[in-house]
Amino acid sequence: MNNSAAHRLSTRLGFLTAGITMAAWAPLVPYAKERLQIEAAQLGMLLLCLGIGSLLAMPITGALTTRFGCRPVVLVSGALVCTVLPFLAVAPSPLLLGVTLFLFGATIGTLDVAINVQAVQVEKESGGALMSGFHGMFSVGGIAGAGGMAALLWAGMDTLMASVLVAAVAAAVLAAAAPNLLPAPSAAHAEAGAKEDTRLFVVPRGAVAVIGLLCFACFMAEGAVLDWSALLLTTSTGISADQGGLGYAAFAVAMTLGRFSGDKIVARFGRRRVLLTGGLCAAAGFFTAVIAPSPAVALLGFVLIGLGASNIVPILFTAAGNQHDMPAGLAVGAITTIGYAGILAGPALIGFIAHASSLQVAFAGLGCAMLLVAASSRSRIAA
């Protein structure tokens, strides 16, 4: 296997590791609530610790990869994620669970940014489109992590042993990636060689600020589908509560399929056309879900959202790596942070709009946001 192919494989394995570990926490949430005997409001505050940890770690990760290279940052953060995961299953008090979630969020956020920095460099090295496939591996990891943990718990394994086993699998995947992670500091560091690269955080500017806002909109839309699609289906189409999760399932499957075909699509039609059609498709999906006269049509809307959105974020990450307003490592860290803020803030914003008006109006607003993403295809970031 040549170096280029080895680097691509290690990047895919890195994304797989991140997906497995992040998703493995989801099946543990109800067990944590029952173990600690806490109310939903308290649990919500504890879950916020995970997001805060990620948001604090992400902006500095780009600088760390620029200074030390991707390999040490990916390996250290990945090892820490696998170490922290089992503690989520046994934290004996709300305070300790909050601290553990903060550490888990910080380490998974660091791993997420670092492996995206590697992905940008590997894609440049190849000269072709690879980012969609890389992000598709994260989706596969999410299915494996959540599904594997749920299967182990369903089979009767206690939460600690199940967490240790999933963490061990993730660690093995990371170990397989280790030999071919990029060891040297990024090319951006060598090119810039300036004081800016030595800072741990730089305010995004120029094209990076625009890309960050687009990422915010896309991640906000994904978070809204995760948290609000079931309620939209049950209230507007009459679908039963036990089938409400079908909306997110349709979205997730469509997004995964779209990402695994995305590299070929981008290579054939170009980033500008894919960004335009993806934004229009996602917007059409939101509008369809809002006005759907039946559950089947609403589910079609969520399929359109997944297909349309699937390759937008990978294109935006590529754009962050190709722009010249900031070093690539710092740019990726910045847009990841802004995008993750969209995941955290989006569901709350949707809830506020739904309270003031209706959930249908809130989802229609997301469709308008996707139209703005489509309009960005005319800008230089999509070149």
N, C-alpha and C positions, 0 to 999 in steps of 0.2 A: 504494500500500500504506500503510495507516494505521500509527501508531506501535506499537500493540499487536501487529499482525501482523508487523511488521518485527522487533520484539523477540523474538517466538516463533521466527522464522526464524533469527535470529542465534544464539539459544540452541541450536537444533537443529544448526546448523553447528559451534558450539563443541563440543558433545558428539561430533559426527562427527570433528572434528579430534583430540580426546583418544583416541577409539577407534582411529583409524588409527595414530597414533604409538605408542601403547602396544603394540598387537598386532604392529606391524612388527618388534619385537625378537625375537619367538618363533622365526621361521625362521632367524635369525642365530645362535642359540645353538649348534647343532652345528658351524657354521663357526668360531665363536670357540674352541670346545673343540679342534678340529683344528688351528687356526692356532697356538694357544699350547701345544699338546701337554700338556694338563693332565688330571688324573684327575677323575672325577665328583665326588669329595668336594671338591676344590679349586673346581670349577665351582659347586657348591652354596654354598660360602662367598662366592664372588664375586657370585652372584645375590642373596645376602642384602644386599649393598651397595645394591641397587636399593630394597629394602624399607625399609632404614634411612633412605635419603635421603627417601623419601616420608613416612615416619612423623615425621621431624624437620620437614619443610616444612608438612605439612597443618595442624597446630594453629595456626600463626601466619597462615595464609592468610585465615582468616575475619576476623581483625583488620585485615589489609591491605585487604581489600575494603571493610570498614566505613569505614576511614579514607580510602581513595583512590578507591573505586568499582570496579566489576567490570571496566570496559574496560581500564584500564592493566594490571591484574594478569593478565587473560586474555591480552592481546596480548604482554606481556613474557614470561610463562611459555611461551606457545605458540610464540613465536619462538625461545626458547632450546631447547625440546624439538626443534624442527625442525633447529636448528643442531647439537645434540649427537648426534642419531640417526646420522648418517653416521660419526661417530667410533667408534661401537660396532662398526662393520664393519672397522676398521683398527687398533684399539688393539694396540700391538706387544708388550705385556707384561701379565702378570696384574695388576700394580700399577696400570698405567694403565687397564686395563679396569675394575678395581674403582672407581677414581676417576670414570671416565666413567659407570659404572652408578649411582654415588651421585648425580652431577649429573642424570642422566636421571631417576632416581626422584624427586629433589627437584622438578624442573621439571614432570614429569607429575603429581605429587601436588598441586602448586600449581594447575595448570590444572584438575585434576579438582574441587578444592574451589571454586575461583573460579567455574567455570561452573555448579556446583550452587547457589551463592549466587545467581547471576543467575536460575537456573531457579525458585528459591523466590520471588523478587521478581516475575518475569514471571507466574507462576501466580497470585499474589495480585492482580496488575494485571488479569488476565483474568477472575477470579472463577469460573473453572471448573477441572476436573482436566486437567493437562497433563504431570505429572511422568513418568508411565509412557512416554509417547511420546518425551520427551526422552531417557530412559535407553535406549529402544529404538534411538535414533540412535547411541548409544555402541556397542551391539551390532553395528549395521550397520557402523560404523567398524572394529570389531574384525575382522569378516569381510573387509572390504575391505583392511585393513592387512596382516593375515596372509596372506590369499589373494593379494593383489597382489604382495607381496614374494616369496612362494613361487613364483608364476608367472614372475616376472622371473628368479629364480635358476634355475628349471627350464629357461627358455629360453636359458640360457648367459650371462646378464649377470653380471659380477663383483659381489661384495657391496657394494663402495663405490658403484658407479654405481647399483645397485638401491636402495640406501639414500638416495642423493641424490635419485633420482627420486621415491620415496615421500615423502620429506621435502618436496620441492617441491610435490607434490600437496596434502599436508596444509597447507602454508603458503598455498597458493592458496585452500583452503577457509576458513582462518582470515582471510585478507584479505577474503573475501566477507562474513564475519560482522562484521568490524571496525566498519563505519559505524553499526550499530544495537545494539552492546553498550551496556549501561547505563553512562553516564559519571559519574553522581553517586554520592556515598557512599550507602550503603543507608539505607532508612527507619529501620532499627533504630538507626543512629547518631544520626539527628535526634531520635528519640523518647527515647533513653536520655541522650545528651549527657553521660554520666557518665564517671568515671575508668575504669570497667571497660572501656569500649570502646577505651581508649588502650593497654591492655596487649596484649602479643603472644600471651599464652596465659592462659586462665582454666580452672580445673578444672571439668568439667561437673557440674551439680547438678540436683536436682529431676527434672522430666520428661526433661531432656536426658540425664541419666545412665541412665534407664530405656531411652530410645530407643537410646542407644549400645550397651547390652547386647544389645538385640534385633538391632541391626545386626551386632554381633559374631557372634551365632548364625547369622544369615542368610549373612553373608560366609564364615563358617567352613564352612557347608554347601556353598556354591558352590565353595570351594577344595578341599573333600574330594571332590566329584564330579569336578573337574578332575584331581586327582592320583591318586585311588584307584578310580574307577569301572571302569577297564579291568581292574585286578587283581581286583576283586570279580566281574566277569563271567567272567573266565577261570578263576577258582578255584571258583566256586560253581555256574556253569551249564554249564561245559565249552565255552564259545565259544572259537574259536581266537584266538591272540595277535594275528594281523593284523586281526581284527575287534573287538578290545577297545575301540578308540576310538569305536565306535558308541554306547556309552552316553553319553559326553559330547556327541557330535554330536546325539543325540536330545534331551538336556537343553537344549543351546544353541539349537536350532531352536525348541523349545517355548517357551523363555523369550523369544526374540525376538518370536515371534508373539503371546505373551501380553502383552508390553509395548505392542505397537502397537495392540492392542485394549483395553488397560487403561484408558485415559482414559474411553472410553465406558462401560465396565463400572463404573468408580468413580462416574461422574456418575449412572448409573442406580440403582445399589444402595447407594452410600455407602461411605466408607472402612471403617467398622466391619465391615460384612458381608463386604467383599472381604478384609480382613485375617483375619477368622475363617475363611472358606472357603479362602483361599490357604494359611494355615497348616495346616489340616486336609488339604488336597490334597497339599501337600508332604510332610507326615508320612505320609500313605497311600502316597506314592511311595517313600519310604525303606523302609517296612515291606514293600512289594511287592517291591522290589529284593532285600531280604534273604531272603525266603522263596520267591522265584520258582522254579518247577520247571523253567523252560525259558528260553532266551535271549530269546524273544519277550516273555514276561511281564516279565522283568527290564527290557527296553527300555521297556515300557509304564510301569514304575515310574519310570524316569528322565524320561519325558515328563511324568508327573504332578508330579514334583519341579520341572521347569522351568515348567510352567503355574502351579503353586501359588506358587512363589517369585517369579515374574516381576514382580508388582506390590507385593510386600511392602516392598522397599527404597524404591521411589518414594513409597509412602504414609508411610514413616518419615521421609523427607526433608521431605515436606510438613508432617508433624507437628512436626519440628524448627523449621521456619520459622514455624509458627503458635503455638508455646508462648510463655509470657511469663516464664519463669524466667531466660532469658539472651537477649542480642541474637541475632538470627537468624544473622548472619554467623559469630559465635563458635560458635553451636550446630552449624551445618552443618560447620564445621571440626572440632569435637570428635567428632561422630558418624562422620564420614568416617575420622578417625584410628583410632577404636576399631574400626570395621568393617574397615579395612584390616589392623589387627592380627589380626583373626580369619582373614583370608586367609593371613597368614604363620604364625600359630600353629596353625590348624586342622589342616592336613595332618600336622604333627608330632604333635599330640595324637592324631589318628586312628591314626598309626603306633604310638604308645605303647600305646594301648588294644588295637590289633590284636595287638601282641606279647604283652601280658599276657593277652588272652583270644582274640578272633578279630575279623576284619574285619567279619563280620556283626553282632557285638555293637556295634562302633563305629558302624556305619551305623544300627543300631537306636537308639543314643543320639542321633544326629542327628534321627531321627524324633521322639523325645521332646522335643528342643529346639524343633522346629517346632510341637509341641503347645503349648508354653509361649508361642510367638509367637501362636498362635491365641487362647490365653487372654487375651492382652494386649488383644484387641479390646474387652474389657469395661471397660478403663481409659479415662481421659480423653484419652490421647494419640491415640486413634482417633476422637475426636469431630470 
